[in-house]
Amino acid sequence: MRTSLAALVTLALALVVSAHEHDHEDQIPFNYVKYPYQATYPGDNEVTADSIFAGITTFAKLPWVQCLGRDRDTAFDIAFIGAPFDTGTSYRPGARFGPAGIRAGSRRLTLYGGYNVPLEVNPFLSGLKIVDCGDIPVTPYDNKYALKQIEEGHKELLHRRSYTPLGNDTLTGRPLAPISLDGKNHPRVVTLGGDHTIVLPLLRSIYSAYGPISVIHFDSHLDTWKPS
């Protein structure tokens, strides 16, 4: 009996020492630990991949690049940029929160959830480098200066070279040629507003890169309806 008890105590002490050594010598992984019972989904093979309720809020959960700051040398093909300006409105502000609202609503457009059924394509997996550049710094105290900020911020992105070179025409097979004034392939910039005033500085910026352009304006205000 004494022999069995001594053996049991020795085993317990060995387990305590083993656990103690394991605690101090083995680092708990900093990365997310996968569990064998988790199912796999498209993305990074995790059930929690690209959760719409987790992570920082960028457009469609795209990579955040500080295009107007420390990452100004980072090339891209398509950029989303916010213009939180609304001091050109007639009655009340609020459109300044548009970029944040659009980004929040786009959370469900993950890399594997942005498939366009009618066009049979997922633009986020088209081979282009797409990023979210954050917002253009815009003052709410001086409209004239704010419009200048928007124009210069947009121009800063638009006049860069695209990350991906132009390919060939899908119909003719011939190489595509840039349509910009300087003959270079520039990225596309999608601006999130903001009230209607932001269109003016954006047009000025686009004109500086491409020359005369046309505008397609979708509006449902009463002033655009056919008078009866």
C-alpha positions as CSV (number, residue, x, y, z in Angstrom):
1,M,0.0,0.0,0.0
2,R,2.8,2.3,1.0
3,T,4.6,1.5,-2.3
4,S,1.5,2.3,-4.4
5,L,1.0,5.6,-2.5
6,A,4.6,6.6,-3.0
7,A,4.4,5.8,-6.7
8,L,1.2,7.9,-7.0
9,V,2.8,10.9,-5.2
10,T,5.9,10.7,-7.4
11,L,3.8,10.6,-10.5
12,A,1.8,13.6,-9.3
13,L,5.0,15.6,-8.6
14,A,6.3,14.7,-12.0
15,L,3.1,16.0,-13.6
16,V,3.3,19.2,-11.7
17,V,6.9,19.8,-12.7
18,S,6.1,18.9,-16.3
19,A,3.2,21.4,-16.3
20,H,5.3,24.0,-14.6
21,E,8.1,23.6,-17.1
22,H,5.6,23.7,-20.0
23,D,4.1,26.9,-18.7
24,H,7.4,28.8,-18.7
25,E,9.2,27.3,-21.6
26,D,6.5,27.1,-24.3
27,Q,5.2,30.4,-25.7
28,I,1.5,30.5,-26.3
29,P,1.0,31.3,-30.0
30,F,0.2,34.9,-30.8
31,N,-1.6,33.9,-34.1
32,Y,-5.1,32.5,-34.2
33,V,-5.1,28.8,-33.3
34,K,-7.1,26.6,-35.6
35,Y,-9.3,23.9,-34.1
36,P,-9.8,20.6,-35.9
37,Y,-13.6,20.6,-35.7
38,Q,-13.9,23.9,-37.6
39,A,-15.4,23.7,-41.1
40,T,-13.6,25.4,-44.0
41,Y,-14.9,28.1,-46.2
42,P,-13.5,30.2,-49.0
43,G,-11.2,32.9,-47.9
44,D,-8.4,31.8,-45.6
45,N,-10.0,28.5,-44.6
46,E,-11.5,29.7,-41.4
47,V,-15.1,30.0,-40.3
48,T,-14.3,33.4,-38.9
49,A,-12.7,34.6,-42.1
50,D,-13.7,38.1,-43.1
51,S,-16.6,38.2,-40.6
52,I,-18.8,41.2,-41.4
53,F,-18.8,42.2,-37.8
54,A,-15.1,42.0,-37.1
55,G,-12.0,44.0,-38.1
56,I,-11.6,47.7,-39.1
57,T,-14.2,49.1,-41.5
58,T,-12.7,49.6,-44.9
59,F,-14.7,49.4,-48.1
60,A,-15.5,45.7,-48.7
61,K,-12.8,44.9,-46.1
62,L,-10.1,45.8,-48.6
63,P,-6.6,46.5,-47.4
64,W,-6.2,50.0,-45.9
65,V,-3.4,51.9,-47.5
66,Q,-2.4,55.4,-46.4
67,C,-2.2,56.7,-50.0
68,L,-1.8,60.3,-49.0
69,G,0.6,59.6,-46.1
70,R,3.3,57.1,-45.4
71,D,2.2,54.7,-48.1
72,R,2.2,57.2,-50.9
73,D,4.7,55.1,-52.9
74,T,2.3,52.1,-52.9
75,A,1.0,51.4,-56.4
76,F,-2.6,50.2,-57.0
77,D,-5.1,49.8,-59.8
78,I,-8.3,50.9,-58.2
79,A,-8.6,53.0,-55.0
80,F,-11.6,53.9,-52.9
81,I,-11.2,57.3,-51.2
82,G,-13.6,59.2,-49.0
83,A,-14.5,62.9,-49.3
84,P,-16.4,63.7,-46.0
85,F,-17.7,67.1,-47.1
86,D,-21.2,68.5,-46.7
87,T,-21.0,72.2,-45.9
88,G,-22.3,72.9,-49.4
89,T,-25.8,71.6,-48.5
90,S,-28.8,73.9,-48.3
91,Y,-30.5,72.8,-45.1
92,R,-28.6,70.4,-42.8
93,P,-25.3,68.6,-42.7
94,G,-24.9,64.8,-42.4
95,A,-23.5,63.7,-45.8
96,R,-20.1,64.1,-44.2
97,F,-20.8,60.7,-42.6
98,G,-21.4,59.2,-46.0
99,P,-18.0,57.6,-46.5
100,A,-18.2,55.9,-43.1
101,G,-21.8,54.8,-43.8
102,I,-20.9,53.4,-47.2
103,R,-18.0,51.5,-45.8
104,A,-20.2,50.0,-43.0
105,G,-22.8,48.9,-45.6
106,S,-20.1,47.3,-47.8
107,R,-18.9,45.0,-45.0
108,R,-20.7,42.1,-46.6
109,L,-18.8,42.5,-49.9
110,T,-15.9,40.3,-48.8
111,L,-13.4,38.8,-51.2
112,Y,-15.6,35.8,-51.8
113,G,-18.9,37.5,-51.3
114,G,-18.7,40.1,-54.0
115,Y,-19.7,37.9,-56.9
116,N,-21.9,39.6,-59.5
117,V,-24.4,37.1,-60.7
118,P,-25.6,38.9,-63.9
119,L,-22.1,39.7,-65.0
120,E,-20.7,36.4,-63.8
121,V,-17.6,38.0,-62.3
122,N,-16.2,38.9,-58.9
123,P,-14.4,42.3,-59.4
124,F,-12.4,41.8,-56.2
125,L,-10.8,38.7,-57.7
126,S,-10.2,40.1,-61.2
127,G,-6.4,40.2,-60.8
128,L,-6.3,44.0,-60.1
129,K,-4.9,45.5,-56.9
130,I,-7.8,47.3,-55.1
131,V,-7.3,49.3,-51.9
132,D,-9.1,51.6,-49.6
133,C,-7.1,54.9,-49.2
134,G,-9.1,56.2,-46.3
135,D,-10.4,59.8,-46.5
136,I,-9.2,63.0,-47.9
137,P,-8.6,65.5,-45.1
138,V,-11.4,68.1,-45.6
139,T,-12.0,71.2,-43.4
140,P,-15.6,72.0,-42.4
141,Y,-14.8,75.7,-41.9
142,D,-13.9,77.0,-45.4
143,N,-15.7,75.6,-48.5
144,K,-13.3,77.1,-51.0
145,Y,-10.3,75.6,-49.2
146,A,-12.1,72.3,-48.8
147,L,-12.8,72.0,-52.5
148,K,-9.1,72.6,-53.1
149,Q,-8.2,69.8,-50.7
150,I,-10.5,67.4,-52.4
151,E,-9.1,68.3,-55.9
152,E,-5.5,67.9,-54.8
153,G,-6.1,64.7,-52.9
154,H,-7.9,63.1,-55.8
155,K,-5.2,64.4,-58.2
156,E,-2.5,62.9,-56.0
157,L,-4.0,59.4,-56.5
158,L,-5.1,59.8,-60.1
159,H,-1.8,60.9,-61.6
160,R,0.1,57.9,-60.3
161,R,1.0,54.8,-62.4
162,S,-1.2,51.8,-62.2
163,Y,0.1,48.7,-60.5
164,T,-1.0,46.4,-63.3
165,P,0.0,47.2,-66.9
166,L,-2.7,47.4,-69.6
167,G,-3.5,44.1,-71.3
168,N,-5.1,43.2,-74.6
169,D,-8.5,43.9,-76.0
170,T,-10.7,40.9,-75.3
171,L,-12.4,41.2,-78.8
172,T,-9.5,42.1,-81.1
173,G,-6.6,40.8,-79.1
174,R,-4.7,44.0,-79.7
175,P,-2.8,45.8,-76.9
176,L,-4.8,48.5,-75.2
177,A,-3.5,52.0,-75.3
178,P,-3.9,54.5,-72.4
179,I,-6.3,57.4,-73.0
180,S,-4.7,59.8,-70.7
181,L,-3.0,63.0,-71.8
182,D,0.5,61.9,-70.8
183,G,0.1,58.4,-72.5
184,K,0.4,56.6,-69.2
185,N,-1.8,54.0,-67.5
186,H,-3.3,55.6,-64.4
187,P,-5.4,54.0,-61.7
188,R,-9.1,54.4,-61.3
189,V,-10.3,56.3,-58.2
190,V,-13.8,55.7,-56.7
191,T,-14.8,58.6,-54.4
192,L,-17.2,58.2,-51.6
193,G,-19.2,61.4,-50.7
194,G,-20.2,63.8,-49.4
195,D,-22.7,66.2,-50.9
196,H,-23.0,67.1,-54.6
197,T,-20.4,69.8,-54.3
198,I,-17.6,67.3,-54.4
199,V,-18.3,66.6,-58.1
200,L,-16.7,69.9,-59.1
201,P,-13.2,69.3,-57.7
202,L,-13.3,65.7,-58.9
203,L,-14.1,66.8,-62.5
204,R,-11.2,69.3,-62.3
205,S,-8.9,66.5,-61.3
206,I,-10.1,64.1,-64.0
207,Y,-9.8,66.8,-66.6
208,S,-6.2,67.4,-65.7
209,A,-5.4,63.8,-66.5
210,Y,-7.8,63.0,-69.4
211,G,-8.9,66.3,-70.9
212,P,-12.5,67.0,-71.8
213,I,-14.9,64.4,-70.3
214,S,-18.6,63.6,-70.2
215,V,-20.7,63.2,-67.0
216,I,-23.5,60.7,-66.4
217,H,-25.5,62.0,-63.5
218,F,-28.2,59.8,-61.8
219,D,-30.6,61.9,-59.8
220,S,-34.1,61.5,-58.5
221,H,-34.7,65.1,-57.2
222,L,-37.9,66.9,-58.3
223,D,-35.9,69.5,-60.2
224,T,-34.9,66.8,-62.8
225,W,-38.4,65.5,-63.5
226,K,-40.3,66.4,-66.6
227,P,-42.7,69.3,-65.7
228,S,-46.3,68.4,-66.1
